[in-house]
Amino acid sequence: MKRLLHLSVILTSIILFATACEEEMPEPNEWRILEWTVDGERHKASCESEGLFGCSATDVNYNLNNGNLELMGGTKINGYTEIVYIYIFRGLRLKERIPFGINDHIEYTKLGEDQSCRLHRADNSNHRFLYISRIDSTSRIIEGYYEFEGVNDCQDTIQIKDGYFKVSF
């Protein structure tokens, strides 16, 4: 009987925790920051989740061995989900302007827009900037700054200014 009572308490606890979820998983501000200014307004990556496990405001992959970085985050702005995506294929360097190679990307996407016009890619190397100010392999933190001018297939331009990130990898 004691065993059945113990099993009942465990099952009840599991059901209780499985059904109690938050809209957004709390994340420490010091390691999930991705911010930018567009059209004079400051924005920060955030997430809204109604699922069981919450969500993360940023998605980061960094390879310490070859300097490969993939960083993405977004937020809802005026009914659209807008996403910043930074991808450096190899050779991420500390405390210097990062040169962009043929496989590197920095872009801004506005989901919900016309398919051909929603992606603004920084193609002109004179109009993009990425600077890594800190890589902490012990705490697994990477911090830096970025700016770029993106152009879409409809030839519309967008200015992303004062970009900043501090994320765990």
Steps between C-alpha positions, in 0.01 A plus 500: 500500500787733585652435158170586326471823697859591412433429130181711513689796645767475231244479218302791641819710520593417141153593376503823701842609366417393144189713486643808673699689238611858461446707190866582484793316652687745721852557377773688680541837329876473510532212250212517251521851359456579131403861432480734201355830382290516184303803378612689812345245741698276735406130504609197698465133408223338702270204480143409580424136554193323619672162499609286787869585497491871421733648243831677452537852361819410313646201321881480506754254366870576536793272424809595700727297273430667165325826594167405343214713645126480437281742695129564454225673694183689435195669641152610396484856372172646378351155447799360308774271627831664419822300522870590503730224369880507512707217356879496480623184331856501635760722659313702762759734648508687826523881524520578129253563221393163362551467123208335320569210269284352227330260745434761770161666549347776701133561431166626626177318422146628544271196507151559364624725221490404132739204457726680252528817709532375857875418515741794525855377451818702556675438169717809483809454718525878554161499672549223754691486823557221753733533798550236769603662828506190721517122472503323836551128441470419872164670555406433135408863427551695179440874477516743210357780288360518148343737246396453141295624210282227353348489152215272392403368155259795460800737543370638832770577754494481877754639748580290807698714744649466848473121497625330815507142625617315807404135480598164639609230259 
